[in-house]
Amino acid sequence: MKLSIIIPAYNEGKNLKKGVLEEVWGYLKNQNYSWEVLLVDDKSTDDTVEKLKNFATKHGGFRVLAEPHRGKGGTVVAGVLASSGEIVLFTDMDQATPLPEIEKFFPKFEEGFDIVIGSRHGRKGAPLIRKLMAWGFSLLRTIVLRLPYKDTQCGFKAFKKEAAQKIFAKMKVYNDKVVAGGAAVTAGFDLEILYIARKLKLKVAEVPVNWVHKDTERINPIKDSYEGLVDLFKVRINALMGKYKI
C-alpha cells in the first residue's frame, strides 16, 4: 500500500457537518495509488464515533479505531502503529491544510527524505494571538531544543513507514499509553517527533503548504501556551537524562 492517512477525531460534530470527510474521499477516489484512511476517535463524548463508523461503512478504504482518550498525540501514535502504508501522513480533521497538498511531499520522498513536514507561511486568517503564540513558541523551541525548522506545529506531517516506526517507538512524553483529560492539544507532540528524528539522523524536508485558519479549532491561548512550554522542557529533560539514546 502506498499511503496511509491518520486523522485523529475528538468531538468533531462541526467539522463532519461541513463535509470534510467527503472532501478527503473526493480527492482519494481519483488517485491511481493504493491508500487507506484511519479515522482514530479519541473517545469522543458526542456521537462522533458513530458518525465515523457510518461514513466508513459507505466508503471503501476508510476504517475507524475507537481508542481510549489520550489527546491528539497518543491518538495519532495509535493510528500510525496500526497503519500499513509505505508513507504515513497525519492530518487534522478540519482540513486546514487540504489533503491534495500531499502531492508536494511525494517528490521529497523520491529524493530520499525520511520525513516531510508542512510549513505554514503567513497563517492566513489566524487571529493575532495565534500568530504571537507561534512566534514565541518558535523562539523557545530554537533556544531549548535547537530545532532548525520554520514551523514545527503544522498538523500535516508524513513519514516513510520505517522512520515512523523508529520515532514512535522512542516517544516518551506522548505515546499510545498516555492518558489525557479534555480536548488535549498536546503541543509538545510535534516537538518530540522532530527531536527524536534529529537524534536518529533522519532526513527531514520542510515544504510550504496551503493553510487556512478554521473557526472549529479548539485553542485556549493561556492553557495551550503553558502546556506547550511544559512539554518543551519535558522533551529537553528526557534528552538530558538519556531517554532518547539511539
Long-range contacts (C-beta under 8 A, 24 or more apart in sequence): 1-34, 1-35, 1-36, 1-84, 1-85, 1-86, 2-33, 2-34, 2-35, 2-85, 2-86, 2-87, 3-33, 3-34, 3-35, 3-36, 3-85, 3-86, 3-87, 3-88, 3-89, 3-102, 4-35, 4-36, 4-37, 4-38, 4-80, 4-83, 4-84, 4-85, 4-87, 4-88, 4-89, 5-35, 5-36, 5-37, 5-38, 5-89, 5-90, 5-91, 5-99, 6-38, 6-40, 6-76, 6-79, 6-80, 6-83, 6-88, 6-89, 6-90, 6-91, 7-37, 7-38, 7-39, 7-40, 7-79, 7-90, 7-91, 7-92, 7-93, 8-40, 8-42, 8-72, 8-75, 8-76, 8-79, 8-90, 8-92, 8-93, 9-39, 9-40, 9-41, 9-42, 9-44, 9-48, 9-49, 9-52, 9-75, 9-93, 10-41, 10-42, 10-43, 10-44, 10-48, 10-69, 10-72, 10-75, 10-183, 11-44, 11-45, 11-46, 11-48, 11-183, 12-44, 12-48, 12-51, 12-52, 12-93, 13-46, 13-47, 13-48, 13-51, 14-216, 15-93, 15-94, 15-95, 15-214, 15-216, 16-48, 16-51, 16-52, 16-55, 16-93, 18-216, 20-93, 20-94, 20-95, 21-55, 21-59, 21-62, 23-95, 23-98, 23-99, 24-95, 24-99, 25-59, 25-62, 27-98, 27-99, 27-100, 28-61, 28-99, 35-61, 35-85, 36-61, 36-62, 36-63, 36-83, 36-84, 36-85, 37-61, 37-62, 37-63, 38-63, 38-64, 38-65, 38-79, 38-82, 38-83, 39-63, 39-64, 39-65, 40-64, 40-65, 40-67, 40-75, 40-76, 40-78, 40-79, 41-65, 41-66, 41-67, 41-75, 42-67, 42-69, 42-70, 42-71, 42-72, 42-74, 42-75, 42-180, 43-67, 43-68, 43-69, 68-179, 69-179, 69-180, 69-181, 70-176, 70-177, 70-178, 70-179, 70-180, 70-184, 71-174, 71-178, 71-180, 71-184, 71-185, 71-186, 72-184, 72-185, 72-186, 72-189, 73-171, 73-173, 73-174, 73-175, 73-178, 73-184, 73-186, 73-188, 73-189, 73-192, 74-174, 74-175, 74-176, 74-177, 74-178, 74-180, 74-186, 76-189, 77-168, 77-171, 77-174, 77-175, 77-176, 78-176, 80-159, 80-164, 80-168, 81-165, 81-168, 81-176, 83-161, 83-164, 85-161, 86-160, 86-161, 87-158, 87-159, 87-160, 87-161, 88-158, 88-159, 88-160, 88-161, 88-164, 89-156, 89-157, 89-158, 89-159, 90-155, 90-156, 90-157, 90-158, 91-155, 91-156, 92-155, 92-156, 94-214, 94-216, 94-217, 95-214, 96-155, 96-211, 96-212, 96-213, 96-214, 96-217, 97-154, 97-155, 97-156, 97-209, 97-210, 97-211, 98-210, 101-156, 101-209, 101-210, 102-158, 104-207, 104-208, 104-209, 105-158, 105-207, 108-205, 108-207, 109-158, 109-160, 111-205, 112-203, 113-203, 113-204, 113-205, 114-159, 114-160, 114-162, 114-163, 114-197, 114-202, 114-203, 114-204, 115-157, 115-158, 115-159, 115-160, 115-163, 115-197, 115-202, 115-203, 115-204, 115-205, 116-157, 116-158, 116-204, 116-205, 116-206, 116-207, 117-149, 117-151, 117-152, 117-154, 117-156, 117-157, 117-158, 117-194, 117-204, 117-205, 117-206, 117-207, 118-151, 118-154, 118-155, 118-156, 118-157, 118-206, 118-207, 118-208, 118-209, 118-211, 119-149, 119-150, 119-151, 119-154, 119-206, 119-207, 119-208, 119-209, 120-151, 120-154, 120-208, 120-209, 120-211, 121-208, 123-211, 123-213, 124-211, 124-212, 124-213, 125-212, 125-213, 126-213, 127-213, 129-221, 130-213, 130-219, 130-221, 133-221, 133-224, 133-225, 136-225, 137-187, 137-225, 137-228, 137-232, 140-229, 140-232, 141-191, 141-232, 144-232, 144-233, 144-236, 145-191, 145-195, 145-232, 145-235, 145-236, 145-239, 147-191, 147-194, 147-195, 147-198, 149-194, 149-204, 149-206, 150-206, 151-206, 152-190, 152-191, 152-194, 153-187, 153-190, 154-190, 154-209, 154-211, 155-190, 156-209, 156-211, 157-190, 157-193, 163-197, 163-200, 163-202, 166-200, 166-202, 167-193, 167-196, 167-197, 167-200, 167-202, 170-196, 170-200, 170-244, 171-196, 172-234, 172-238, 172-243, 172-244, 173-231, 173-234, 173-235, 173-238, 183-218, 185-218, 185-219, 185-224, 185-227, 186-227, 186-231, 187-224, 187-227, 187-228, 187-231, 188-227, 188-228, 188-230, 188-231, 188-232, 188-234, 188-235, 189-231, 191-231, 191-232, 191-235, 192-231, 192-235, 195-235, 195-239, 195-244, 196-244, 199-239, 199-244, 199-246, 200-246
